[in-house]
């Protein structure tokens, strides 16, 4: 799974509209050094990197697009064979995407992103409870729409 875009055009549109405001704030030197390092690796200026990061944090568009890319194949495979290796792979990809989102933004963000994905795709959200070594599933996925898949 590779995130392949959609956000850059929105950033350019906002930047081109001329509706910008200068924001100034103090930050720990170590944080700024780390931001500069990441921005340099991304071939961006510090300011551009911060604006891009904040834009993504507010819209959560990269998370929405990532889950949108995983969901169709997971639904298709879960309906065919819910315990296949391919289904488990995509179930793991979805669980990983959700975990990363929760780590950065909390569990409420998962719910919000899942609602956006459901609205855009119209697809159900299968559970991501992994298959245990004994062949059973233990746990409950509160974000799942289809508990049998």
C-alpha positions in Angstrom: 0.0 0.0 0.0 1.4 3.3 -1.0 -0.2 6.7 -0.3 -0.4 8.4 -3.7 -1.7 11.8 -3.3 -4.6 14.2 -3.5 -3.4 16.6 -0.8 -0.7 18.6 -2.6 -3.3 20.2 -4.9 -5.3 21.4 -1.9 -2.2 23.0 -0.4 -1.4 24.8 -3.6 -5.0 26.0 -3.9 -5.0 27.5 -0.4 -1.6 29.1 -0.9 -2.6 30.6 -4.2 -5.7 32.1 -2.8 -3.7 34.9 -1.1 -5.4 34.2 2.2 -2.4 33.8 4.4 -1.5 35.1 7.9 1.9 35.4 9.5 2.1 33.2 12.6 5.0 33.5 15.1 5.6 31.4 18.1 8.4 30.1 20.4 9.5 26.5 20.3 12.2 24.6 22.0 15.5 24.7 20.1 15.7 20.9 20.0 12.2 20.7 18.3 13.2 23.3 15.7 16.4 21.4 15.0 14.4 18.2 14.5 11.9 20.0 12.3 14.7 21.4 10.2 16.2 18.0 9.7 13.0 16.5 8.6 12.2 19.4 6.3 15.6 19.2 4.7 15.1 15.5 4.0 11.8 16.4 2.5 13.4 19.2 0.5 11.2 21.8 2.1 11.8 25.0 4.1 11.0 24.9 7.8 7.9 27.1 7.3 6.7 25.1 4.3 7.1 21.9 6.3 5.3 23.2 9.3 2.4 24.5 7.2 2.1 21.2 5.3 2.2 19.2 8.5 -0.4 21.3 10.1 -2.6 21.1 7.0 -2.4 17.4 7.1 -3.1 17.3 10.9 -6.2 19.4 10.5 -7.7 17.7 7.5 -6.4 14.1 8.1 -6.6 13.7 4.4 -3.5 11.4 4.1 -5.1 9.1 6.6 -8.5 9.2 4.8 -6.8 8.4 1.5 -4.7 5.6 2.9 -7.7 3.9 4.5 -9.7 4.4 1.3 -7.0 2.6 -0.6 -7.0 -0.4 1.8 -10.7 -0.7 2.3 -12.0 -2.0 -1.1 -9.6 -4.9 -1.4 -10.2 -5.8 2.3 -13.9 -5.9 1.8 -13.6 -7.9 -1.4 -11.3 -10.5 0.2 -13.2 -10.7 3.4 -16.4 -11.5 1.6 -14.6 -14.2 -0.5 -12.6 -15.9 2.3 -12.4 -14.1 5.6 -9.5 -16.2 6.9 -7.3 -16.2 3.8 -3.7 -15.1 3.9 -4.5 -12.1 1.6 -7.4 -11.0 3.8 -5.2 -11.2 6.9 -2.6 -9.1 5.1 -5.1 -6.3 4.3 -6.6 -6.6 7.7 -3.2 -6.1 9.2 -2.6 -3.1 6.8 -5.9 -1.5 8.0 -5.0 -2.2 11.7 -1.6 -0.7 11.2 -3.0 2.4 9.5 -5.5 2.9 12.3 -2.9 2.3 15.0 -0.6 5.0 13.4 -3.5 7.4 13.2 -4.4 6.7 16.9 -0.8 7.2 18.0 -0.6 10.6 16.5 -4.2 11.9 16.9 -6.0 9.6 19.4 -8.9 7.2 19.0 -11.4 9.8 18.2 -9.5 10.6 15.0 -10.0 6.9 13.9 -13.7 7.3 14.3 -13.8 10.6 12.4 -11.6 9.2 9.5 -13.6 6.0 9.3 -16.8 8.1 9.0 -15.2 10.1 6.2 -14.2 6.9 4.4 -17.6 5.3 4.7 -19.2 8.5 3.3 -16.8 8.6 0.4 -16.8 4.9 -0.5 -20.2 3.7 0.7 -18.3 0.5 1.7 -18.8 -1.3 5.0 -15.8 -1.3 7.5 -14.8 -4.9 8.1 -13.3 -5.9 11.5 -9.5 -6.0 11.9 -9.3 -8.6 14.7 -6.4 -10.8 13.7 -6.5 -14.5 13.4 -4.8 -16.2 16.3 -2.4 -19.1 16.0 -5.2 -21.5 17.2 -7.4 -20.3 14.2 -9.8 -18.3 16.3 -10.3 -14.6 16.7 -10.3 -13.0 20.1 -11.5 -9.4 20.7 -13.9 -7.0 19.2 -13.5 -4.2 16.7 -15.8 -1.3 17.7 -15.2 0.4 14.3 -16.4 -2.6 12.3 -19.7 -2.4 10.4 -19.8 -6.0 9.3 -19.0 -8.3 12.2 -19.3 -11.5 10.2 -16.6 -10.5 7.7 
